[in-house]
């Protein structure tokens, strides 16, 4: 499900880059600009500069507000044990303390999907992974299905 989001991000980035070109700045200078000095006229009283549109598109690509805050990966270790790994997206507005909730919710879904009423948490850790350019919150745990 991440592939369509990646395509949308690239499309928005390309659109922002396409605002550039070889347009000259007003006056006698022949310098090229990245974003033309134009405006988009919505109505008589509302006009939006192209540079604001480009900045908004770039900000949307980076933040991606419609993407889920946490990416969940699960791996079956053996017949009754599962590893659940969580990774938070880099730019969010909150949600720092919800890793445990998401972990337990996913563990319950796995147990119910396998026909078990209960599960036992064997291991659970939370932390911050210092990666470039910005650190990410991560969590990981192992559950064991109980008959």
N, C-alpha and C positions, 0 to 999 in steps of 0.2 A: 504494500500500500504506500510505501515511501516513494516509489518510482514516479507516480503521477505528480506528487508534490515537487519532486526534483525538476520535472519538465515545466511545471508552472513557474518555478523560481527562475529557471533559465530563460523562459519566455519573457518574464517581467524584466529581467536584467538586460536582455537584448533590446526590449522596447525602450528602456531607459537609455541604453547606449545609442540607440538609433536617433535620439533627439539631437545628437551631435552631428557633425559634418563639417563642411568647409564654408560655412557662412561667415562673412566678415562682420566685425564689430562696427557699429555705427561710426562714421567718420572716415578718415582717409587710411586708417590702418588696415592691413590685409591679413591680420592675425585670424586664425580659426578659433572657434569656440566649441566647447563640448555641448552646451545647451543653447539653442538659439534664443535671442532676446525677443521672444514673442509671447503672446498671451492667448489663452483659449477663452473666447467670449461665450459664456453660457447664456447670459441675458444682458439687457442694457445696463443693469446695475451690478452684475457679477461677472468677473473675469479672473481667470487663474493663470499665473505665469507658468510657462513650461518648466522652468527650473523647480518650481514647487511640485509639479506633477512628477518630474524625474526623481526628486528627493523622496516623495511619497512612495513611488514604485520601488525604489531601492530599499527604503525602510521596511516596506511590506515583505520584500523578499528575504530580508535578514531576520525579521521577527516572526513571520508566518503565524499570525494569530489563530488560524483555524486548525493548525496541527496540534495533536495531543501533546500535553506537557511531558509525558513519560513514554519511552519506548520500552516494550516488554519483550524479552526473549526467554523461551523456556526450552529446556533440554531434558529428555528422559534419561536418567542415569542408569536405572535398572527397572525391574518390573513394578516396583512400588515407590520409587524415589524420583523426584524431579528437582532440577535446578531452575530457579527463576531469577533472571537478571534484569534490573531496571536501570535506565539511563535517562536523565532529565535533559530536555532541550536547553540550549545555552541561554537563550533570551526568553524569560518568562516574567509574569507579574504575579508572583506568589507561588504557592504550592511546595514550598521547601520542606514542610513537615508531613507530606502525604505519602511518602514512600512506603511506610509500614501498612497504611490502609490499602494501597494498591496491591502490595504483596499479598496480604491476607485475602483480599477479594479474589485475586487470581488463583491463589491456592485453593480456595473454596470452589471455584469454577472447575479446576482440574479434578478435584476430588469428586464432585458431582458428575462430571463428565465420564469418570471411570466407574461410576456406580458405588462410590464409597460415601458414607455419611460424614466421616471425620478424616482429619489429617493431623500430623504432628510436625511441628517446626523443629528440624534438627539443627539448623544453623541460620542466622540472619545477621547481616552486617550492613551498615550504611556508611557513606563517606563522601569525600570530594576527590575527584580525579583531576589533578593539575595537568591539563593538556593545553596546547596552544590552539587558538589565541586566548580562549577563556575557559576556566575550569568548569567542570560539570559535576552535578550531584549524581551519585550512583548508589545502588543497593543490590544486594545479592543474598539469596537464601536457598536452603534445601528443605524440601518437605518430604514426609514419608506418609503414604496412605495407610489408614488404619481400617481394618475390617469391622 
